[in-house]
Amino acid sequence: MTIEQLRSAHRAQPFKPFVLHLADGRELPVHHPDFLAPSPSGRTVLVYQPDDTSNVVDLLLVTDLEFRPLDTGSTRRKKN
C-alpha cells in the first residue's frame, strides 16, 4: 500500500467508505474522510472510529484497501 493509493481513496469525490486490511488480519473501516488523518511523512495514518477509538497504522502493514458498504449502525425499514 502506498500513500498515493490511500490519498486517492481518501480524496475520492464522492467519498466511498473503505476498509484497510492489515498484515495481522485486522480490518479497520474508514467510514468518512474526516476519520482518517495521515502523518506529514505519509508513513502512518490515524484511523478514527465512530465511538472515538483510534488506531495508528504503519502503511507498510496495510495489505489491501477494500471498498465496501460499511455498517453505519442506522436502522432502515425494509420496503415490502
CNS distance restraints for C-alpha pairs under 8 A (distance, minus, plus):
assign (resid   1 and name CA) (resid   5 and name CA) 6.66 0.50 0.50
assign (resid   1 and name CA) (resid   6 and name CA) 7.39 0.50 0.50
assign (resid   1 and name CA) (resid  59 and name CA) 6.30 0.50 0.50
assign (resid   1 and name CA) (resid  60 and name CA) 6.65 0.50 0.50
assign (resid   1 and name CA) (resid  62 and name CA) 5.92 0.50 0.50
assign (resid   1 and name CA) (resid  63 and name CA) 6.39 0.50 0.50
assign (resid   1 and name CA) (resid  64 and name CA) 6.86 0.50 0.50
assign (resid   1 and name CA) (resid  65 and name CA) 7.91 0.50 0.50
assign (resid   2 and name CA) (resid   6 and name CA) 6.50 0.50 0.50
assign (resid   2 and name CA) (resid  59 and name CA) 6.98 0.50 0.50
assign (resid   2 and name CA) (resid  60 and name CA) 7.99 0.50 0.50
assign (resid   3 and name CA) (resid   7 and name CA) 5.92 0.50 0.50
assign (resid   3 and name CA) (resid  42 and name CA) 5.86 0.50 0.50
assign (resid   3 and name CA) (resid  43 and name CA) 7.32 0.50 0.50
assign (resid   3 and name CA) (resid  59 and name CA) 7.38 0.50 0.50
assign (resid   4 and name CA) (resid   8 and name CA) 6.10 0.50 0.50
assign (resid   5 and name CA) (resid   9 and name CA) 6.52 0.50 0.50
assign (resid   6 and name CA) (resid  10 and name CA) 6.01 0.50 0.50
assign (resid   6 and name CA) (resid  65 and name CA) 7.93 0.50 0.50
assign (resid   7 and name CA) (resid  11 and name CA) 5.92 0.50 0.50
assign (resid   8 and name CA) (resid  12 and name CA) 5.99 0.50 0.50
assign (resid   9 and name CA) (resid  15 and name CA) 7.53 0.50 0.50
assign (resid   9 and name CA) (resid  16 and name CA) 7.59 0.50 0.50
assign (resid   9 and name CA) (resid  18 and name CA) 7.98 0.50 0.50
assign (resid  10 and name CA) (resid  15 and name CA) 7.07 0.50 0.50
assign (resid  10 and name CA) (resid  33 and name CA) 5.80 0.50 0.50
assign (resid  10 and name CA) (resid  36 and name CA) 7.70 0.50 0.50
assign (resid  11 and name CA) (resid  15 and name CA) 6.86 0.50 0.50
assign (resid  11 and name CA) (resid  33 and name CA) 7.37 0.50 0.50
assign (resid  12 and name CA) (resid  16 and name CA) 7.14 0.50 0.50
assign (resid  15 and name CA) (resid  32 and name CA) 7.36 0.50 0.50
assign (resid  15 and name CA) (resid  33 and name CA) 7.10 0.50 0.50
assign (resid  16 and name CA) (resid  32 and name CA) 7.97 0.50 0.50
assign (resid  16 and name CA) (resid  67 and name CA) 6.89 0.50 0.50
assign (resid  16 and name CA) (resid  68 and name CA) 7.90 0.50 0.50
assign (resid  17 and name CA) (resid  29 and name CA) 7.45 0.50 0.50
assign (resid  17 and name CA) (resid  30 and name CA) 5.73 0.50 0.50
assign (resid  17 and name CA) (resid  31 and name CA) 5.00 0.50 0.50
assign (resid  17 and name CA) (resid  32 and name CA) 6.31 0.50 0.50
assign (resid  17 and name CA) (resid  67 and name CA) 6.27 0.50 0.50
assign (resid  17 and name CA) (resid  68 and name CA) 6.55 0.50 0.50
assign (resid  17 and name CA) (resid  69 and name CA) 6.42 0.50 0.50
assign (resid  17 and name CA) (resid  70 and name CA) 6.57 0.50 0.50
assign (resid  18 and name CA) (resid  29 and name CA) 5.88 0.50 0.50
assign (resid  18 and name CA) (resid  30 and name CA) 5.39 0.50 0.50
assign (resid  18 and name CA) (resid  31 and name CA) 6.92 0.50 0.50
assign (resid  18 and name CA) (resid  65 and name CA) 6.72 0.50 0.50
assign (resid  18 and name CA) (resid  66 and name CA) 5.44 0.50 0.50
assign (resid  18 and name CA) (resid  67 and name CA) 4.30 0.50 0.50
assign (resid  18 and name CA) (resid  68 and name CA) 5.74 0.50 0.50
assign (resid  18 and name CA) (resid  69 and name CA) 7.46 0.50 0.50
assign (resid  18 and name CA) (resid  70 and name CA) 7.49 0.50 0.50
assign (resid  19 and name CA) (resid  27 and name CA) 6.25 0.50 0.50
assign (resid  19 and name CA) (resid  28 and name CA) 5.43 0.50 0.50
assign (resid  19 and name CA) (resid  29 and name CA) 4.19 0.50 0.50
assign (resid  19 and name CA) (resid  30 and name CA) 5.87 0.50 0.50
assign (resid  19 and name CA) (resid  65 and name CA) 5.74 0.50 0.50
assign (resid  19 and name CA) (resid  66 and name CA) 5.10 0.50 0.50
assign (resid  19 and name CA) (resid  67 and name CA) 6.38 0.50 0.50
assign (resid  19 and name CA) (resid  68 and name CA) 7.28 0.50 0.50
assign (resid  20 and name CA) (resid  27 and name CA) 5.63 0.50 0.50
assign (resid  20 and name CA) (resid  28 and name CA) 5.05 0.50 0.50
assign (resid  20 and name CA) (resid  29 and name CA) 6.24 0.50 0.50
assign (resid  20 and name CA) (resid  30 and name CA) 7.55 0.50 0.50
assign (resid  20 and name CA) (resid  62 and name CA) 6.46 0.50 0.50
assign (resid  20 and name CA) (resid  63 and name CA) 7.68 0.50 0.50
assign (resid  20 and name CA) (resid  64 and name CA) 6.07 0.50 0.50
assign (resid  20 and name CA) (resid  65 and name CA) 4.85 0.50 0.50
assign (resid  20 and name CA) (resid  66 and name CA) 6.57 0.50 0.50
assign (resid  21 and name CA) (resid  25 and name CA) 6.70 0.50 0.50
assign (resid  21 and name CA) (resid  26 and name CA) 6.07 0.50 0.50
assign (resid  21 and name CA) (resid  27 and name CA) 4.68 0.50 0.50
assign (resid  21 and name CA) (resid  28 and name CA) 6.56 0.50 0.50
assign (resid  21 and name CA) (resid  62 and name CA) 5.71 0.50 0.50
assign (resid  21 and name CA) (resid  63 and name CA) 5.61 0.50 0.50
assign (resid  21 and name CA) (resid  64 and name CA) 5.07 0.50 0.50
assign (resid  21 and name CA) (resid  65 and name CA) 6.22 0.50 0.50
assign (resid  21 and name CA) (resid  66 and name CA) 7.58 0.50 0.50
assign (resid  22 and name CA) (resid  26 and name CA) 5.33 0.50 0.50
assign (resid  22 and name CA) (resid  27 and name CA) 6.24 0.50 0.50
assign (resid  22 and name CA) (resid  28 and name CA) 7.91 0.50 0.50
assign (resid  22 and name CA) (resid  61 and name CA) 5.56 0.50 0.50
assign (resid  22 and name CA) (resid  62 and name CA) 4.47 0.50 0.50
assign (resid  22 and name CA) (resid  63 and name CA) 5.48 0.50 0.50
assign (resid  22 and name CA) (resid  64 and name CA) 7.25 0.50 0.50
assign (resid  23 and name CA) (resid  61 and name CA) 5.32 0.50 0.50
assign (resid  23 and name CA) (resid  62 and name CA) 6.09 0.50 0.50
assign (resid  23 and name CA) (resid  63 and name CA) 5.83 0.50 0.50
assign (resid  28 and name CA) (resid  47 and name CA) 7.58 0.50 0.50
assign (resid  29 and name CA) (resid  49 and name CA) 7.66 0.50 0.50
assign (resid  29 and name CA) (resid  70 and name CA) 7.30 0.50 0.50
assign (resid  30 and name CA) (resid  35 and name CA) 6.31 0.50 0.50
assign (resid  30 and name CA) (resid  36 and name CA) 6.89 0.50 0.50
assign (resid  30 and name CA) (resid  47 and name CA) 6.98 0.50 0.50
assign (resid  30 and name CA) (resid  48 and name CA) 7.55 0.50 0.50
assign (resid  30 and name CA) (resid  49 and name CA) 7.44 0.50 0.50
assign (resid  31 and name CA) (resid  35 and name CA) 6.76 0.50 0.50
assign (resid  31 and name CA) (resid  49 and name CA) 7.60 0.50 0.50
assign (resid  31 and name CA) (resid  50 and name CA) 7.99 0.50 0.50
assign (resid  31 and name CA) (resid  70 and name CA) 6.89 0.50 0.50
assign (resid  31 and name CA) (resid  72 and name CA) 7.81 0.50 0.50
assign (resid  32 and name CA) (resid  36 and name CA) 7.62 0.50 0.50
assign (resid  35 and name CA) (resid  47 and name CA) 5.82 0.50 0.50
assign (resid  35 and name CA) (resid  48 and name CA) 4.80 0.50 0.50
assign (resid  35 and name CA) (resid  49 and name CA) 6.73 0.50 0.50
assign (resid  36 and name CA) (resid  45 and name CA) 6.78 0.50 0.50
assign (resid  36 and name CA) (resid  46 and name CA) 5.76 0.50 0.50
assign (resid  36 and name CA) (resid  47 and name CA) 4.78 0.50 0.50
assign (resid  36 and name CA) (resid  48 and name CA) 6.33 0.50 0.50
assign (resid  37 and name CA) (resid  45 and name CA) 5.50 0.50 0.50
assign (resid  37 and name CA) (resid  46 and name CA) 5.00 0.50 0.50
assign (resid  37 and name CA) (resid  47 and name CA) 6.59 0.50 0.50
assign (resid  38 and name CA) (resid  42 and name CA) 5.88 0.50 0.50
assign (resid  38 and name CA) (resid  43 and name CA) 7.85 0.50 0.50
assign (resid  38 and name CA) (resid  44 and name CA) 6.14 0.50 0.50
assign (resid  38 and name CA) (resid  45 and name CA) 4.16 0.50 0.50
assign (resid  38 and name CA) (resid  46 and name CA) 6.22 0.50 0.50
assign (resid  39 and name CA) (resid  43 and name CA) 6.66 0.50 0.50
assign (resid  39 and name CA) (resid  44 and name CA) 5.57 0.50 0.50
assign (resid  39 and name CA) (resid  45 and name CA) 5.68 0.50 0.50
assign (resid  39 and name CA) (resid  46 and name CA) 7.63 0.50 0.50
assign (resid  43 and name CA) (resid  58 and name CA) 6.03 0.50 0.50
assign (resid  43 and name CA) (resid  59 and name CA) 5.79 0.50 0.50
assign (resid  43 and name CA) (resid  60 and name CA) 7.64 0.50 0.50
assign (resid  44 and name CA) (resid  56 and name CA) 6.67 0.50 0.50
assign (resid  44 and name CA) (resid  57 and name CA) 5.35 0.50 0.50
assign (resid  44 and name CA) (resid  58 and name CA) 4.43 0.50 0.50
assign (resid  44 and name CA) (resid  59 and name CA) 5.56 0.50 0.50
assign (resid  45 and name CA) (resid  56 and name CA) 5.76 0.50 0.50
assign (resid  45 and name CA) (resid  57 and name CA) 5.32 0.50 0.50
assign (resid  45 and name CA) (resid  58 and name CA) 6.72 0.50 0.50
assign (resid  45 and name CA) (resid  59 and name CA) 7.22 0.50 0.50
assign (resid  46 and name CA) (resid  54 and name CA) 6.69 0.50 0.50
assign (resid  46 and name CA) (resid  55 and name CA) 5.65 0.50 0.50
assign (resid  46 and name CA) (resid  56 and name CA) 4.56 0.50 0.50
assign (resid  46 and name CA) (resid  57 and name CA) 6.30 0.50 0.50
assign (resid  47 and name CA) (resid  54 and name CA) 5.40 0.50 0.50
assign (resid  47 and name CA) (resid  55 and name CA) 5.25 0.50 0.50
assign (resid  47 and name CA) (resid  56 and name CA) 6.46 0.50 0.50
assign (resid  47 and name CA) (resid  57 and name CA) 7.47 0.50 0.50
assign (resid  48 and name CA) (resid  52 and name CA) 6.21 0.50 0.50
assign (resid  48 and name CA) (resid  53 and name CA) 5.86 0.50 0.50
assign (resid  48 and name CA) (resid  54 and name CA) 4.29 0.50 0.50
assign (resid  48 and name CA) (resid  55 and name CA) 6.65 0.50 0.50
assign (resid  49 and name CA) (resid  53 and name CA) 5.44 0.50 0.50
assign (resid  49 and name CA) (resid  54 and name CA) 6.06 0.50 0.50
assign (resid  57 and name CA) (resid  61 and name CA) 7.38 0.50 0.50
assign (resid  57 and name CA) (resid  62 and name CA) 7.90 0.50 0.50
assign (resid  58 and name CA) (resid  62 and name CA) 7.25 0.50 0.50
